[in-house]
Amino acid sequence: QVRLAESGGGLAQPGGSLRLSCAASGNIRIILAMGWYRRVPGKERELVARITLNGVIDYADSVKGRFTVSWDDAPYTMNLEMNELKPEDTTVYYCQARIQNRGNSLDDYWGHGTQVTVSS
């Protein structure tokens, strides 16, 4: 079993910053990629930022230049630094991880979500 523990989020003013972290634990052999997605009205979750084991990074166009995703020094932990926040960044953010477990099964896992609210 794999668990994704999300932390961070909360309330920020427009132009402010927040930091999200996601730590994976459990039956893990290797994490191939981790990322953050967010809820969008009328759509499935959209990709915000994603980083692979080899450091390949993708960002949504709407967050490029403002958000930075990175691997933490702690094992199986990924961070998202969110700067220059805008009210339209307000929504629930979900951590996602593609993990190969010790039985060599490959699956995608999701966190429960953390609320980000940008408001003055």
C-alpha positions, 0 to 999 in steps of 0.5 A, spaced: 500 500 500 502 507 498 500 513 501 501 520 499 501 525 504 500 532 502 502 538 506 502 546 505 496 550 502 491 555 505 490 562 504 494 567 500 493 574 498 494 575 490 501 576 489 503 572 495 506 565 495 505 558 498 509 551 498 506 545 497 509 538 499 507 531 498 511 525 501 510 518 499 510 512 503 509 505 503 510 499 498 515 503 494 521 500 489 521 506 485 517 513 484 518 514 476 514 521 477 510 526 481 506 531 480 500 536 482 494 537 479 488 541 480 481 541 480 478 545 474 470 547 473 467 543 468 473 539 467 477 533 469 483 535 474 488 539 470 496 538 470 499 544 474 506 541 474 510 534 474 517 532 475 520 525 473 525 521 476 530 523 471 528 531 472 524 532 466 519 537 468 512 539 465 508 545 467 501 548 465 502 554 461 498 558 466 503 557 471 510 557 468 514 562 471 510 563 477 511 555 480 517 551 481 516 543 482 522 540 485 524 533 488 526 534 496 532 532 499 527 527 503 526 521 500 520 520 496 518 527 497 516 533 492 515 540 493 511 545 489 513 553 490 507 557 488 509 565 487 505 570 484 499 567 486 492 569 482 485 568 485 484 564 479 489 559 482 484 558 487 482 550 487 483 544 490 490 541 489 492 534 488 498 530 489 499 524 484 505 519 483 507 514 478 510 508 483 513 501 481 512 497 488 516 492 490 512 487 487 514 490 480 507 493 479 506 500 476 500 504 478 498 511 479 496 514 486 493 520 488 493 524 495 486 527 498 487 534 496 489 540 499 485 547 498 489 553 496 485 560 496 488 566 493 484 572 496 485 579 499 
